[in-house]
Amino acid sequence: MKQFDLVIVGAGIIGLAHAFHASQAGLNVAVIDRSPNALGASVRNFGMLALNAQAPGSQLSSAHKSLRYWQAIAPQAGFELRQSGCIFVARAPEEMAVLQEFAQSAKMAAHGAHLVASEDLGRYCPALNADRALGALFSAETWKVDQRQANAKMAAWLQQKYDVSFYFSTEVQEVSPPHISTSAGNFTANHVVLCGGDEFASLFPDAFAANGVKSCQLQMMRTHPQPKEWRLQPFVMGGLSMSRYSAFSSCPSLKDLLTMQAQRFQPHIDHGIHVIIAQEPDGSITIGDSHAYGDGRILARSSEVDALILAEAADLVHLAEPQIAERWLGHYAYLPNATSLVFSPADGVTAVNQTSGQGMTHGFSIAKDVIADMVR
Ligand SMILES: Cc1cc2nc3c(=O)[nH]c(=O)nc-3n(C[C@H](O)[C@H](O)[C@H](O)COP(=O)(O)OP(=O)(O)OC[C@H]3O[C@@H](n4cnc5c(N)ncnc54)[C@H](O)[C@@H]3O)c2cc1C
């Protein structure tokens, strides 16, 4: 029998963030994951610490708080975290109006953002299709983490520095603290935190269903590495991201942008497409994404959606090497109008999900509060 103070189910970023805070609070922690290594949303995303996407107030301060943990951990654990910045490019007057209103508001200072004239765009991102751009908003407060390396390196660091025990290729089958049954035998712990991502229904399915949690499926792609001298630097986005991110939600012109998009971008809206373009440490370019909501994983991939994403990306950026080398699906737990779900489905059990597709950005803040409540 393996005994711990706390067992965490799931070794994605939410599970690791809980392991970090719990270890710092002096708890003896085990993390159990059914995969041989983390394979879920935490390694399938853009690695964007999206301070640029947050509304000022509690959202932005949660993202700031999380960022400070990433900054402290990355150099110790040995994975890349760079201040990439982010550029929102306006190619239509309705998009430019939203950026200008954002620029005139106090939000600008909160985001460390400024407007960029079309003739200056090349200085921020030479690869942009500047002839199509009316101007842009550059936000320095956006960070890029190496999402494919970070999870594994953070797990190794937690094990080495805090003596966190990891059990991979081990499925948690039943949880009734202090008893936890797994495919590798029984564990005991006074507390269990469920961080199962979109596989939330594997334990306490009825309690999750009662909370109305859905699954969101996203389509992602990656190019071959670009030539060495070709650098993207910031994340690049267009108008479809302005209407998606709550950072812009109080701009009065947003309604005109939505009207324009309903006329010209209906297929994109139907598939929840907003295009993000990011460069990885090996020089390849990650391009996504779409959003399909349902009660479980959908799994089918739509070539129409891929084509819409790639056409929009090509309109924003001129890639030296546009050929797609990799396509994958990602999934996260989704709750309409809520950024997180924290509840107790049974005594001694806390379920934690980030539910708006921003777990990399907010994970450490959410976990900090959960662990503080637990050890209070
Ligand atoms: C395509 C895509 C792009 C995204 N882009 C960004 C971004 O740029 N920035 C951002 O902030 N967020 C982004 N997100 C959201 C972010 O990736 C997620 O919010 C976050 O990774 C969720 O982490 P998690 O630990 O909850 O889930 P996961 O990473 O999915 O981990 C859950 C783990 O639980 C394990 N598990 C489940 N049930 C059991 C069980 N019974 N026994 C054992 N193990 C179990 C699974 O094997 C899995 O490894 C994106 C998401 C996707 C899909």
The ligand as a Tripos MOL2 file, in Angstrom:
@<TRIPOS>MOLECULE
LIG
   53    58     1     0     0
SMALL
NO_CHARGES

@<TRIPOS>ATOM
      1 C1         -5.3670   22.7930  -29.0310 C.3       1 LIG1
      2 C2         -5.3400   23.5360  -27.7320 C.ar      1 LIG1
      3 C3         -4.7120   24.7820  -27.6520 C.ar      1 LIG1
      4 C4         -4.6490   25.4390  -26.4270 C.ar      1 LIG1
      5 N1         -3.8930   26.5780  -26.3290 N.ar      1 LIG1
      6 C5         -3.6810   27.1240  -25.1050 C.ar      1 LIG1
      7 C6         -2.7630   28.1810  -24.9380 C.ar      1 LIG1
      8 O1         -2.0460   28.5580  -25.8510 O.2       1 LIG1
      9 N2         -2.6960   28.7740  -23.7190 N.ar      1 LIG1
     10 C7         -3.4290   28.3340  -22.6430 C.ar      1 LIG1
     11 O2         -3.3710   28.9310  -21.5710 O.2       1 LIG1
     12 N3         -4.2150   27.2430  -22.7560 N.ar      1 LIG1
     13 C8         -4.3660   26.6330  -23.9510 C.ar      1 LIG1
     14 N4         -5.1700   25.5400  -24.0730 N.ar      1 LIG1
     15 C9         -5.8280   25.0030  -22.8810 C.3       1 LIG1
     16 C10        -4.8410   24.2010  -22.0300 C.3       1 LIG1
     17 O3         -4.0250   23.3920  -22.8400 O.3       1 LIG1
     18 C11        -5.6730   23.3520  -21.0450 C.3       1 LIG1
     19 O4         -6.5240   24.2070  -20.3030 O.3       1 LIG1
     20 C12        -4.7560   22.6000  -20.0820 C.3       1 LIG1
     21 O5         -3.7080   21.9590  -20.7560 O.3       1 LIG1
     22 C13        -5.5830   21.5830  -19.2950 C.3       1 LIG1
     23 O6         -4.6910   20.8990  -18.4660 O.3       1 LIG1
     24 P1         -5.1530   19.6370  -17.6210 P.3       1 LIG1
     25 O7         -4.0080   19.2550  -16.7760 O.co2     1 LIG1
     26 O8         -6.4670   19.9460  -16.9740 O.co2     1 LIG1
     27 O9         -5.5220   18.5440  -18.7140 O.3       1 LIG1
     28 P2         -4.5850   17.5250  -19.6040 P.3       1 LIG1
     29 O10        -3.3340   18.1790  -20.0410 O.co2     1 LIG1
     30 O11        -5.5130   17.0230  -20.6440 O.co2     1 LIG1
     31 O12        -4.1900   16.3970  -18.5760 O.3       1 LIG1
     32 C14        -5.1420   15.5160  -18.0180 C.3       1 LIG1
     33 C15        -4.4140   14.2280  -17.6780 C.3       1 LIG1
     34 O13        -5.2670   13.4250  -16.8450 O.3       1 LIG1
     35 C16        -5.0130   12.0700  -17.1490 C.3       1 LIG1
     36 N5         -6.1550   11.2780  -16.6460 N.ar      1 LIG1
     37 C17        -7.4830   11.5230  -16.8360 C.ar      1 LIG1
     38 N6         -8.2320   10.6040  -16.1880 N.ar      1 LIG1
     39 C18        -7.3470    9.7460  -15.5790 C.ar      1 LIG1
     40 C19        -7.4980    8.5750  -14.7630 C.ar      1 LIG1
     41 N7         -8.7080    8.0930  -14.4170 N.pl3     1 LIG1
     42 N8         -6.3740    7.9470  -14.3150 N.ar      1 LIG1
     43 C20        -5.1390    8.4300  -14.6360 C.ar      1 LIG1
     44 N9         -4.9490    9.5270  -15.4140 N.ar      1 LIG1
     45 C21        -6.0320   10.1710  -15.8690 C.ar      1 LIG1
     46 C22        -4.8630   12.0640  -18.6670 C.3       1 LIG1
     47 O14        -4.1340   10.9350  -19.0990 O.3       1 LIG1
     48 C23        -4.1160   13.3930  -18.9090 C.3       1 LIG1
     49 O15        -2.6950   13.2010  -19.0160 O.3       1 LIG1
     50 C24        -5.2760   24.8720  -25.2940 C.ar      1 LIG1
     51 C25        -5.9290   23.6440  -25.3790 C.ar      1 LIG1
     52 C26        -5.9360   22.9560  -26.5710 C.ar      1 LIG1
     53 C27        -6.6000   21.6120  -26.6420 C.3       1 LIG1
@<TRIPOS>BOND
     1     1     2 1
     2     2     3 ar
     3     2    52 ar
     4     3     4 ar
     5     4     5 ar
     6     4    50 ar
     7     5     6 ar
     8     6     7 ar
     9     6    13 1
    10     7     8 2
    11     7     9 ar
    12     9    10 ar
    13    10    11 2
    14    10    12 ar
    15    12    13 ar
    16    13    14 ar
    17    14    15 1
    18    14    50 ar
    19    15    16 1
    20    16    17 1
    21    16    18 1
    22    18    19 1
    23    18    20 1
    24    20    21 1
    25    20    22 1
    26    22    23 1
    27    23    24 1
    28    24    25 2
    29    24    26 1
    30    24    27 1
    31    27    28 1
    32    28    29 2
    33    28    30 1
    34    28    31 1
    35    31    32 1
    36    32    33 1
    37    33    34 1
    38    33    48 1
    39    34    35 1
    40    35    36 1
    41    35    46 1
    42    36    37 ar
    43    36    45 ar
    44    37    38 ar
    45    38    39 ar
    46    39    40 ar
    47    39    45 ar
    48    40    41 1
    49    40    42 ar
    50    42    43 ar
    51    43    44 ar
    52    44    45 ar
    53    46    47 1
    54    46    48 1
    55    48    49 1
    56    50    51 ar
    57    51    52 ar
    58    52    53 1
@<TRIPOS>SUBSTRUCTURE
     1 LIG1         1 GROUP 0 **** ****
